[in-house]
Amino acid sequence: MREPSQETERRGAVAPFGLAEVTGPSMVPTLLHGDRLVVHYGARIRPGDVVVLRHPFQQDLLVVKRAAERRDGGWWVLGDNAYAGGDSTDYGTVPQELVLGRVRFRYRPRTPDQRSPLAALRWALSAARPVFCDRSASRRLRAR
């Protein structure tokens, strides 16, 4: 995932939106490997939101997870794919200052095999979608 610039972090109000690319399967089925995201940096986070954060142990690495619940010391974050790992079950609560922003929009690039007009139409209808807060998923994830 692309790193936000130091200036974007310092002056969040000047450039509150940024782009990111998903790598890995941890947010399947919500987000797929290769999806592009529009991130609202500094946005208010609520349980169920998909967020971009710095990895607690490797802070040069940005991670996309779902904010499951607020706890003492920060956010408990989980991936939508229970088999992928790499979330708060591995590294615990993420401090609030490491949660950078909320994902607002997802764009899925076209693949080379989508050549027919019908495939192109299906792609056009599903490629760009807003990413909403899914409270039912956050309740389900807390139960793990």
DSSP file (Angstrom, degrees, kcal/mol; ACC not computed):
  #  RESIDUE AA STRUCTURE BP1 BP2  ACC     N-H-->O    O-->H-N    N-H-->O    O-->H-N    TCO  KAPPA ALPHA  PHI   PSI    X-CA   Y-CA   Z-CA
    1    1 A M              0   0    0      0, 0.0    61,-0.3     0, 0.0     2,-0.1   0.000 360.0 360.0 360.0 139.0    0.0    0.0    0.0
    2    2 A R        -     0   0    0      1,-0.1    59,-0.0    59,-0.1    19,-0.0  -0.407 360.0-120.1 -71.2 139.2    1.3    3.4   -0.9
    3    3 A E        -     0   0    0     -2,-0.1     2,-0.1     1,-0.1    -1,-0.1  -0.589  22.4-122.4 -79.7 131.6    2.6    5.5    2.0
    4    4 A P        -     0   0    0      0, 0.0    -1,-0.1     0, 0.0    14,-0.0  -0.483  37.8-104.2 -69.7 147.8    0.9    8.9    2.6
    5    5 A S     >  -     0   0    0     -2,-0.1     4,-1.8     1,-0.1     5,-0.2  -0.289  21.6-115.7 -70.8 158.8    3.4   11.8    2.4
    6    6 A Q  H  > S+     0   0    0      1,-0.2     4,-2.3     2,-0.2     5,-0.2   0.876 117.5  54.7 -59.5 -37.7    4.7   13.5    5.6
    7    7 A E  H  > S+     0   0    0      1,-0.2     4,-2.7     2,-0.2    -1,-0.2   0.884 104.4  53.0 -66.3 -38.3    3.0   16.7    4.4
    8    8 A T  H  4 S+     0   0    0      1,-0.2     7,-0.2     2,-0.2    -1,-0.2   0.901 111.1  47.4 -62.0 -40.5   -0.4   15.0    4.0
    9    9 A E  H >< S+     0   0    0     -4,-1.8     3,-0.6     1,-0.2    -2,-0.2   0.901 115.0  44.9 -68.4 -40.2   -0.1   13.7    7.6
   10   10 A R  H 3< S+     0   0    0     -4,-2.3     2,-0.4     1,-0.3    -2,-0.2   0.902 122.3  35.8 -71.0 -40.6    0.9   17.1    9.0
   11   11 A R  T >X S+     0   0    0     -4,-2.7     3,-1.5    -5,-0.2     4,-1.3  -0.489  70.2 161.6-112.9  61.5   -1.7   19.1    7.1
   12   12 A G  T <4 S+     0   0    0     -3,-0.6    -1,-0.2    -2,-0.4    29,-0.1   0.780  73.0  55.6 -53.1 -33.2   -4.6   16.6    7.1
   13   13 A A  T 34 S+     0   0    0      1,-0.2    -1,-0.3    -3,-0.2    -2,-0.1   0.781 103.2  55.6 -74.0 -25.8   -7.1   19.3    6.3
   14   14 A V  T <4 S+     0   0    0     -3,-1.5    -2,-0.2     1,-0.3    -1,-0.2   0.930 128.2  12.3 -73.2 -45.9   -5.3   20.5    3.2
   15   15 A A  S  < S+     0   0    0     -4,-1.3    -1,-0.3    -7,-0.2    -2,-0.1  -0.643  72.1 160.6-131.1  74.2   -5.2   17.0    1.5
   16   16 A P        +     0   0    0      0, 0.0    25,-3.2     0, 0.0     2,-0.4   0.621  58.5  67.5 -76.5  -9.9   -7.6   14.8    3.4
   17   17 A F  E     +A   40   0A   0     23,-0.2     2,-0.3    25,-0.1    23,-0.2  -0.875  57.7 163.4-113.8 144.3   -8.1   12.2    0.6
   18   18 A G  E     -A   39   0A   0     21,-2.1    21,-3.1    -2,-0.4     2,-0.3  -0.926  31.2-112.9-146.8 171.0   -5.5    9.9   -0.8
   19   19 A L  E     +A   38   0A   0     -2,-0.3     2,-0.3    19,-0.2    19,-0.2  -0.825  29.4 175.7-110.4 148.5   -5.2    6.7   -2.9
   20   20 A A  E     -A   37   0A   0     17,-1.8    17,-3.2    -2,-0.3     2,-0.4  -0.967  20.5-137.6-145.5 158.7   -4.1    3.3   -1.8
   21   21 A E  E     -A   36   0A   0     -2,-0.3     2,-0.4    15,-0.2    15,-0.2  -0.975  20.5-127.4-122.4 135.5   -3.9   -0.2   -3.4
   22   22 A V        -     0   0    0     13,-2.9    12,-2.9    -2,-0.4     2,-0.4  -0.640  25.1-177.2 -82.5 131.9   -4.9   -3.4   -1.7
   23   23 A T        +     0   0    0     -2,-0.4     3,-0.2    10,-0.2    10,-0.1  -0.999  48.8  18.8-127.4 131.3   -2.3   -6.2   -1.6
   24   24 A G  S    S-     0   0    0     -2,-0.4     3,-0.3     1,-0.1    10,-0.1  -0.213  82.7 -87.9 100.2 168.6   -3.2   -9.6   -0.1
   25   25 A P  S >  S+     0   0    0      0, 0.0     3,-1.6     0, 0.0    59,-0.2   0.268  83.6 109.3 -99.8   9.9   -6.3  -11.5    0.8
   26   26 A S  T 3  S+     0   0    0      1,-0.3    55,-2.5    -3,-0.2    54,-0.4   0.720  83.9  42.4 -67.9 -20.0   -7.1  -10.3    4.3
   27   27 A M  T >> S+     0   0    0     -3,-0.3     4,-2.3    53,-0.2     3,-0.9   0.245  88.5 163.1-110.0  14.0  -10.2   -8.3    3.4
   28   28 A V  T <4  +     0   0    0     -3,-1.6     4,-0.1     1,-0.3     0, 0.0  -0.546  60.4  24.3 -66.4 134.6  -11.8  -10.7    1.0
   29   29 A P  T 34 S+     0   0    0      0, 0.0    -1,-0.3     0, 0.0     3,-0.1  -0.993 127.6  46.7 -93.7  -6.1  -14.7  -10.6    0.0
   30   30 A T  T <4 S+     0   0    0     -3,-0.9     2,-0.4     1,-0.2    -2,-0.2   0.940 126.7  18.0 -62.9 -47.9  -15.0   -6.9    0.7
   31   31 A L  S  < S-     0   0    0     -4,-2.3     2,-0.3    -6,-0.1    -4,-0.2  -0.974  74.0-153.1-127.6 140.1  -11.8   -6.0   -1.0
   32   32 A L    >   -     0   0    0     -2,-0.4     3,-2.3    -3,-0.1   -10,-0.2  -0.749  37.6 -82.8-109.2 158.1   -9.7   -8.0   -3.4
   33   33 A H  T 3  S+     0   0    0     -2,-0.3   -10,-0.2     1,-0.3    -1,-0.1  -0.377 118.9  25.5 -55.3 128.0   -6.0   -8.0   -4.2
   34   34 A G  T 3  S+     0   0    0    -12,-2.9    -1,-0.3     1,-0.3   -11,-0.1   0.247  85.5 139.8  98.0 -12.4   -5.4   -5.1   -6.7
   35   35 A D    <   -     0   0    0     -3,-2.3   -13,-2.9    73,-0.1     2,-0.4  -0.330  47.0-135.2 -61.7 146.3   -8.4   -3.0   -5.7
   36   36 A R  E     -AB  21 107A   0     71,-3.3    71,-3.1   -15,-0.2     2,-0.4  -0.854  21.4-157.8-103.4 142.7   -7.8    0.8   -5.5
   37   37 A L  E     -AB  20 106A   0    -17,-3.2   -17,-1.8    -2,-0.4     2,-0.6  -0.915  18.1-143.9-123.9 145.7   -9.1    2.7   -2.6
   38   38 A V  E     -AB  19 105A   0     67,-2.4    66,-2.9    -2,-0.4    67,-1.3  -0.957  28.7-160.8-102.6 120.2  -10.0    6.3   -1.9
   39   39 A V  E     -AB  18 103A   0    -21,-3.1   -21,-2.1    -2,-0.6     2,-0.9  -0.878  15.5-147.9-109.9 131.6   -9.0    7.0    1.8
   40   40 A H  E >   -AB  17 102A   0     62,-3.3    62,-2.1    -2,-0.4     3,-1.4  -0.831  24.2-148.9 -96.2  97.8  -10.3    9.9    3.9
   41   41 A Y  E 3  S+ B   0 101A   0    -25,-3.2    60,-0.3    -2,-0.9    59,-0.1  -0.451  77.3  15.0 -71.2 137.0   -7.4   10.7    6.2
   42   42 A G  T 3  S+     0   0    0     58,-2.7    -1,-0.2     1,-0.2    59,-0.2   0.519  90.0 148.8  80.1   5.6   -8.3   12.0    9.6
   43   43 A A    <   -     0   0    0     -3,-1.4     2,-0.2    57,-0.2    -1,-0.2  -0.326  58.3 -94.4 -70.6 154.6  -12.0   10.9    9.3
   44   44 A R        -     0   0    0      1,-0.0     2,-0.4    58,-0.0    -1,-0.1  -0.523  42.5-140.9 -68.3 132.8  -14.0    9.9   12.3
   45   45 A I        -     0   0    0     -2,-0.2    -1,-0.0    -3,-0.1     6,-0.0  -0.821  20.7-178.3-102.9 135.1  -13.8    6.1   12.8
   46   46 A R    >   -     0   0    0     -2,-0.4     3,-2.1    21,-0.0    21,-0.2  -0.896  43.0 -79.9-124.3 157.4  -16.8    4.1   13.9
   47   47 A P  T 3  S+     0   0    0      0, 0.0    21,-0.2     0, 0.0    22,-0.1  -0.336 118.8  29.7 -56.3 134.2  -17.1    0.3   14.6
   48   48 A G  T 3  S+     0   0    0     19,-4.0    86,-1.5     1,-0.4    20,-0.1   0.175  88.6 130.0  99.7 -15.7  -17.5   -1.5   11.3
   49   49 A D    <   -     0   0    0     -3,-2.1    18,-3.1    18,-0.3     2,-0.5  -0.402  61.0-124.4 -70.7 146.5  -15.6    1.0    9.2
   50   50 A V  E     -C   66   0A   0     53,-0.3    53,-3.1    16,-0.2     2,-0.3  -0.834  42.3-174.4 -87.7 126.1  -12.8   -0.2    6.9
   51   51 A V  E     -CD  65 102A   0     14,-3.4    14,-2.1    -2,-0.5     2,-0.5  -0.828  29.1-133.1-127.0 158.6   -9.7    1.7    7.9
   52   52 A V  E     +CD  64 101A   0     49,-2.5    48,-1.9    -2,-0.3    49,-1.6  -0.947  38.3 164.4-107.8 131.9   -6.1    2.3    6.8
   53   53 A L  E     -CD  63  99A   0     10,-2.6    10,-3.1    -2,-0.5     2,-0.4  -0.932  40.6-102.9-142.7 163.7   -3.6    2.1    9.7
   54   54 A R  E     -C   62   0A   0     44,-2.6     8,-0.2    -2,-0.3     5,-0.2  -0.741  46.6-106.6 -85.9 137.5    0.1    1.7   10.3
   55   55 A H        -     0   0    0      6,-2.7     3,-0.2     3,-0.6     6,-0.2  -0.461  26.7-131.8 -62.5 131.1    1.1   -1.8   11.4
   56   56 A P  S    S+     0   0    0      0, 0.0     3,-0.2     0, 0.0    -1,-0.1   0.791 102.7  32.2 -59.4 -30.2    1.9   -1.6   15.2
   57   57 A F  S    S+     0   0    0      1,-0.2     2,-0.3     4,-0.0    -2,-0.1   0.623 128.7  35.6-102.7 -15.7    5.3   -3.4   14.9
   58   58 A Q    >   -     0   0    0     -3,-0.2     3,-2.4     3,-0.2    -3,-0.6  -0.692  69.0-178.6-137.1  79.5    6.4   -2.3   11.4
   59   59 A Q  T 3  S+     0   0    0      1,-0.3    -1,-0.1    -2,-0.3    -2,-0.0   0.529  75.6  66.6 -71.1  -6.5    5.2    1.3   11.1
   60   60 A D  T 3  S+     0   0    0     -6,-0.1     2,-0.5     2,-0.0    -1,-0.3   0.523  89.6  84.0 -83.5  -4.7    6.4    1.8    7.6
   61   61 A L  S <  S-     0   0    0     -3,-2.4    -6,-2.7    -6,-0.2     2,-0.3  -0.862  70.7-150.1-101.0 126.0    3.8   -0.7    6.5
   62   62 A L  E     -C   54   0A   0     -2,-0.5     2,-0.3   -61,-0.3    -8,-0.2  -0.770  15.0-165.7 -95.2 143.2    0.2    0.4    5.9
   63   63 A V  E     -C   53   0A   0    -10,-3.1   -10,-2.6    -2,-0.3     2,-0.5  -0.944  15.2-144.4-130.3 145.2   -2.6   -2.1    6.5
   64   64 A V  E     +C   52   0A   0     -2,-0.3     2,-0.3   -12,-0.2   -12,-0.2  -0.964  38.1 144.0-111.6 122.8   -6.3   -2.2    5.6
   65   65 A K  E     -C   51   0A   0    -14,-2.1   -14,-3.4    -2,-0.5     2,-0.5  -0.881  50.3 -98.1-144.7 174.2   -8.6   -3.7    8.2
   66   66 A R  E     -CE  50  78A   0     12,-2.8    12,-2.6    -2,-0.3     2,-0.9  -0.887  32.7-127.6-100.0 129.4  -12.1   -3.3    9.7
   67   67 A A  E     + E   0  77A   0    -18,-3.1   -19,-4.0    -2,-0.5   -18,-0.3  -0.666  31.1 179.4 -75.6 107.1  -12.4   -1.4   12.9
   68   68 A A  E     -     0   0A   0      8,-2.3     2,-0.3    -2,-0.9    -1,-0.2   0.928  56.3 -20.7 -80.4 -47.3  -14.3   -3.9   15.0
   69   69 A E  E     - E   0  76A   0      7,-1.4     7,-2.9   -22,-0.1     2,-0.4  -0.992  59.2-107.3-161.8 155.9  -14.5   -2.0   18.3
   70   70 A R  E     + E   0  75A   0     -2,-0.3     2,-0.3     5,-0.2     5,-0.2  -0.731  43.8 172.4 -84.9 131.9  -13.0    0.7   20.4
   71   71 A R  E >   - E   0  74A   0      3,-3.1     3,-2.2    -2,-0.4     2,-0.2  -0.825  45.8 -68.0-130.8 171.0  -11.0   -0.6   23.4
   72   72 A D  T 3  S+     0   0    0     -2,-0.3    21,-0.1     1,-0.3     3,-0.0  -0.450 124.6  18.9 -58.6 125.4   -8.7    0.9   26.1
   73   73 A G  T 3  S-     0   0    0     -2,-0.2     2,-0.4     1,-0.1    -1,-0.3   0.402 129.8 -54.0  93.8  -3.1   -5.7    2.0   24.2
   74   74 A G  E <  S-E   71   0A   0     -3,-2.2    -3,-3.1    21,-0.2     2,-0.4  -0.995  83.2 -19.0 145.9-144.9   -7.1    2.1   20.7
   75   75 A W  E     -EF  70  94A   0     19,-2.9    19,-3.3    -2,-0.4     2,-0.7  -0.853  37.7-140.1-112.8 140.9   -9.0    0.0   18.1
   76   76 A W  E     -E   69   0A   0     -7,-2.9    -8,-2.3    -2,-0.4    -7,-1.4  -0.901  33.3-169.1 -92.8 115.8   -9.4   -3.7   17.8
   77   77 A V  E     -E   67   0A   0     -2,-0.7    11,-2.8    15,-0.4     2,-0.3  -0.864   9.1-177.7-115.4 144.1   -9.1   -4.3   14.0
   78   78 A L  E     -E   66   0A   0    -12,-2.6   -12,-2.8    -2,-0.4     2,-0.2  -0.978  24.8-121.2-138.3 149.3   -9.9   -7.5   12.1
   79   79 A G        -     0   0    0     -2,-0.3   -52,-0.2   -14,-0.2   -14,-0.1  -0.577  21.9-128.7 -82.2 153.3   -9.7   -8.7    8.5
   80   80 A D  S    S+     0   0    0    -54,-0.4     2,-0.9    -2,-0.2   -53,-0.2   0.743  98.4  72.2 -73.5 -22.3  -12.9   -9.8    6.8
   81   81 A N    >>  -     0   0    0    -55,-2.5     3,-1.5     1,-0.2     4,-0.7  -0.833  69.5-164.5 -95.7 104.0  -11.1  -13.0    5.8
   82   82 A A  T 34 S+     0   0    0     -2,-0.9    -1,-0.2     1,-0.3     3,-0.1   0.717  85.5  55.6 -62.7 -21.7  -10.8  -15.0    9.0
   83   83 A Y  T 34 S+     0   0    0      1,-0.2    -1,-0.3     2,-0.1   -57,-0.1   0.588  95.0  66.2 -88.6 -10.3   -8.2  -17.4    7.4
   84   84 A A  T <4 S-     0   0    0     -3,-1.5    -1,-0.2   -58,-0.2    -2,-0.2   0.817  78.8-171.2 -84.4 -31.3   -5.7  -14.6    6.4
   85   85 A G     <  +     0   0    0     -4,-0.7    -1,-0.1   -59,-0.1    -4,-0.1  -0.256  40.7 121.3  72.6-163.6   -4.6  -13.4    9.8
   86   86 A G        +     0   0    0      1,-0.2     2,-0.2    -7,-0.0    -1,-0.1   0.880  57.8 101.0  73.3  40.0   -2.5  -10.3   10.3
   87   87 A D  S >> S-     0   0    0     -8,-0.1     3,-2.3   -22,-0.0     4,-1.8  -0.565  93.9 -57.9-134.9-160.5   -5.0   -8.4   12.5
   88   88 A S  H 3> S+     0   0    0    -11,-2.8     4,-2.1     1,-0.3   -10,-0.1   0.703 124.6  69.2 -63.6 -19.2   -5.5   -7.6   16.2
   89   89 A T  H 34 S+     0   0    0    -12,-0.3    -1,-0.3     2,-0.2     4,-0.1   0.760 110.9  35.3 -67.4 -21.1   -5.7  -11.3   17.0
   90   90 A D  H <4 S+     0   0    0     -3,-2.3    -2,-0.2     2,-0.1    -1,-0.2   0.822 136.2  17.9 -95.1 -41.4   -2.0  -11.3   16.2
   91   91 A Y  H  < S-     0   0    0     -4,-1.8    -3,-0.2     1,-0.3    -2,-0.2   0.356  96.0-133.8-120.8   6.4   -0.8   -7.9   17.5
   92   92 A G     <  -     0   0    0     -4,-2.1   -15,-0.4    -5,-0.3    -1,-0.3  -0.271  58.9  -0.9  80.2-162.9   -3.5   -6.6   19.9
   93   93 A T        -     0   0    0    -17,-0.1   -17,-0.2   -21,-0.1   -23,-0.0  -0.379  66.8-134.6 -66.9 137.8   -5.1   -3.2   20.1
   94   94 A V  B     -F   75   0A   0    -19,-3.3   -19,-2.9    -2,-0.1     5,-0.1  -0.846  25.2-115.8 -96.0 123.5   -3.9   -0.6   17.6
   95   95 A P    >>  -     0   0    0      0, 0.0     3,-2.0     0, 0.0     4,-0.5  -0.253  23.0-117.7 -57.6 144.6   -3.3    2.8   19.2
   96   96 A Q  G >4 S+     0   0    0      1,-0.3     3,-1.3   -23,-0.2   -22,-0.1   0.831 111.8  61.6 -52.7 -38.2   -5.5    5.6   17.9
   97   97 A E  G 34 S+     0   0    0      1,-0.3    -1,-0.3   -44,-0.0   -23,-0.0   0.669  99.2  56.4 -69.3 -14.2   -2.6    7.6   16.5
   98   98 A L  G <4 S+     0   0    0     -3,-2.0   -44,-2.6   -45,-0.1     2,-0.8   0.599  84.5  90.3 -89.8 -12.6   -1.7    4.7   14.1
   99   99 A V  E <<  + D   0  53A   0     -3,-1.3   -46,-0.3    -4,-0.5   -57,-0.1  -0.769  56.2 179.1 -84.9 111.6   -5.2    4.7   12.5
  100  100 A L  E     -     0   0A   0    -48,-1.9   -58,-2.7    -2,-0.8     2,-0.3   0.857  46.8 -36.7 -87.9 -38.4   -4.8    7.1    9.6
  101  101 A G  E     -BD  41  52A   0    -49,-1.6   -49,-2.5   -60,-0.3     2,-0.4  -0.989  53.6 -88.8-174.2 178.4   -8.2    7.2    7.9
  102  102 A R  E     -BD  40  51A   0    -62,-2.1   -62,-3.3    -2,-0.3     2,-0.4  -0.867  35.7-121.4-110.4 137.0  -11.4    5.6    6.7
  103  103 A V  E     +B   39   0A   0    -53,-3.1   -53,-0.3    -2,-0.4   -64,-0.2  -0.656  33.4 171.3 -78.0 126.0  -11.9    3.9    3.3
  104  104 A R  E     +     0   0A   0    -66,-2.9    27,-2.0    -2,-0.4     2,-0.3   0.740  58.8  21.5-103.9 -31.3  -14.7    5.7    1.4
  105  105 A F  E     -BG  38 130A   0    -67,-1.3   -67,-2.4    25,-0.3     2,-0.4  -0.994  57.0-154.0-147.9 143.8  -14.6    4.2   -2.1
  106  106 A R  E     -BG  37 129A   0     23,-3.4    23,-2.7    -2,-0.3     2,-0.4  -0.972   6.6-170.1-122.7 135.1  -13.3    1.1   -3.9
  107  107 A Y  E     -BG  36 128A   0    -71,-3.1   -71,-3.3    -2,-0.4    21,-0.2  -0.991   8.5-156.8-125.0 124.3  -12.3    0.8   -7.6
  108  108 A R        -     0   0    0     19,-2.7   -73,-0.1    -2,-0.4    18,-0.1  -0.888  20.9-131.3-102.8 114.4  -11.6   -2.6   -9.1
  109  109 A P        -     0   0    0      0, 0.0     2,-0.2     0, 0.0   -74,-0.0  -0.207  27.7 -99.8 -63.5 154.6   -9.4   -2.4  -12.2
  110  110 A R        -     0   0    0      1,-0.0    10,-0.0     2,-0.0    14,-0.0  -0.516  34.5-136.2 -75.1 139.8  -10.4   -4.2  -15.4
  111  111 A T    >   -     0   0    0     -2,-0.2     3,-1.8     1,-0.1    12,-0.1  -0.643  20.1-114.6 -95.5 155.9   -8.7   -7.5  -16.1
  112  112 A P  T 3  S+     0   0    0      0, 0.0    -1,-0.1     0, 0.0    -2,-0.0   0.756 111.5  63.3 -61.7 -24.6   -7.4   -8.5  -19.5
  113  113 A D  T 3  S+     0   0    0      1,-0.2     2,-1.3     2,-0.1     3,-0.4   0.494  78.7  89.1 -80.7  -0.6   -9.9  -11.3  -19.9
  114  114 A Q    <   +     0   0    0     -3,-1.8    -1,-0.2     1,-0.2     9,-0.0  -0.531  49.7 126.0 -94.2  68.4  -12.8   -8.9  -19.8
  115  115 A R        +     0   0    0     -2,-1.3    -1,-0.2     4,-0.1    -2,-0.1   0.802  40.9  88.1 -97.1 -34.1  -12.9   -8.3  -23.6
  116  116 A S  S  > S-     0   0    0     -3,-0.4     4,-2.5     1,-0.1     5,-0.2  -0.271  84.8-116.9 -67.7 154.7  -16.5   -9.1  -24.6
  117  117 A P  H  > S+     0   0    0      0, 0.0     4,-2.2     0, 0.0     5,-0.1   0.868 116.3  51.9 -58.9 -36.6  -19.0   -6.3  -24.5
  118  118 A L  H  > S+     0   0    0      2,-0.2     4,-2.5     1,-0.2     5,-0.2   0.920 110.5  47.1 -67.2 -43.0  -21.0   -8.3  -21.9
  119  119 A A  H  > S+     0   0    0      1,-0.2     4,-2.4     2,-0.2    -1,-0.2   0.899 112.3  50.5 -63.9 -40.2  -17.9   -8.7  -19.6
  120  120 A A  H  X S+     0   0    0     -4,-2.5     4,-2.5     2,-0.2    -1,-0.2   0.884 110.7  49.6 -64.8 -38.3  -17.1   -5.0  -20.1
  121  121 A L  H  X S+     0   0    0     -4,-2.2     4,-2.0    -5,-0.2    -2,-0.2   0.923 110.4  49.4 -66.3 -44.4  -20.6   -4.0  -19.1
  122  122 A R  H  X S+     0   0    0     -4,-2.5     4,-1.1     1,-0.2    -2,-0.2   0.915 112.5  48.6 -59.8 -43.1  -20.5   -6.3  -16.0
  123  123 A W  H >X S+     0   0    0     -4,-2.4     4,-2.1     1,-0.2     3,-0.7   0.930 109.6  52.2 -61.5 -45.6  -17.2   -4.7  -15.0
  124  124 A A  H 3< S+     0   0    0     -4,-2.5     4,-0.4     1,-0.2    -1,-0.2   0.849 110.0  49.0 -61.5 -34.8  -18.5   -1.2  -15.6
  125  125 A L  H 3< S+     0   0    0     -4,-2.0    -1,-0.2     1,-0.2    -2,-0.2   0.712 124.7  27.7 -78.4 -19.9  -21.5   -1.8  -13.3
  126  126 A S  H << S+     0   0    0     -4,-1.1    -2,-0.2    -3,-0.7    -1,-0.2   0.477  95.2  88.9-119.9  -3.0  -19.4   -3.3  -10.5
  127  127 A A  S  < S+     0   0    0     -4,-2.1   -19,-2.7     1,-0.1     2,-0.5   0.890  88.4  43.6 -68.8 -41.3  -16.0   -1.7  -10.7
  128  128 A A  E     +G  107   0A   0     -4,-0.4   -21,-0.2   -21,-0.2    -1,-0.1  -0.919  68.9 154.4-113.6 125.0  -16.6    1.4   -8.6
  129  129 A R  E     -G  106   0A   0    -23,-2.7   -23,-3.4    -2,-0.5     2,-0.2  -0.997  41.8-114.1-145.0 144.9  -18.4    1.2   -5.3
  130  130 A P  E     -G  105   0A   0      0, 0.0     2,-0.7     0, 0.0   -25,-0.3  -0.510  30.3-129.0 -71.8 151.9  -18.6    3.1   -2.0
  131  131 A V        -     0   0    0    -27,-2.0     2,-0.2    -2,-0.2   -81,-0.1  -0.917  30.9-163.7-105.8 112.0  -17.3    1.2    1.0
  132  132 A F        -     0   0    0     -2,-0.7     2,-0.4     1,-0.1   -29,-0.0  -0.531  28.0 -96.3 -96.0 160.1  -19.9    1.4    3.8
  133  133 A C        -     0   0    0     -2,-0.2     2,-0.7   -84,-0.1   -84,-0.2  -0.598  35.2-157.2 -68.8 128.1  -19.7    0.7    7.5
  134  134 A D     >  +     0   0    0    -86,-1.5     4,-1.9    -2,-0.4     3,-0.3  -0.809  16.8 175.7-114.6  89.8  -20.9   -2.9    8.0
  135  135 A R  H  > S+     0   0    0     -2,-0.7     4,-2.1     1,-0.2     5,-0.2   0.831  79.5  58.1 -65.1 -32.0  -22.1   -3.1   11.6
  136  136 A S  H  > S+     0   0    0      1,-0.2     4,-2.1     2,-0.2    -1,-0.2   0.895 107.0  49.0 -65.3 -36.9  -23.3   -6.6   11.2
  137  137 A A  H  > S+     0   0    0     -3,-0.3     4,-2.9     2,-0.2    -2,-0.2   0.898 108.6  52.6 -67.7 -39.1  -19.8   -7.7   10.2
  138  138 A S  H  X S+     0   0    0     -4,-1.9     4,-1.9     2,-0.2    -2,-0.2   0.891 110.4  47.8 -66.2 -36.5  -18.2   -5.9   13.1
  139  139 A R  H  X S+     0   0    0     -4,-2.1     4,-1.0     2,-0.2    -1,-0.2   0.915 113.7  47.8 -66.2 -41.8  -20.6   -7.8   15.5
  140  140 A R  H  < S+     0   0    0     -4,-2.1     3,-0.4     1,-0.2     4,-0.3   0.898 111.9  49.7 -64.9 -40.5  -19.8  -11.1   13.8
  141  141 A L  H >< S+     0   0    0     -4,-2.9     3,-1.3     1,-0.2    -1,-0.2   0.855 104.4  58.3 -69.4 -34.1  -16.1  -10.4   13.9
  142  142 A R  H 3< S+     0   0    0     -4,-1.9    -1,-0.2     1,-0.3    -2,-0.2   0.810  97.4  63.2 -63.6 -28.0  -16.2   -9.5   17.6
  143  143 A A  T 3<        0   0    0     -4,-1.0    -1,-0.3    -3,-0.4    -2,-0.2   0.658 360.0 360.0 -73.9 -14.3  -17.6  -12.9   18.4
  144  144 A R    <         0   0    0     -3,-1.3    -1,-0.3    -4,-0.3    -2,-0.1   0.512 360.0 360.0 -65.6 360.0  -14.4  -14.7   17.1
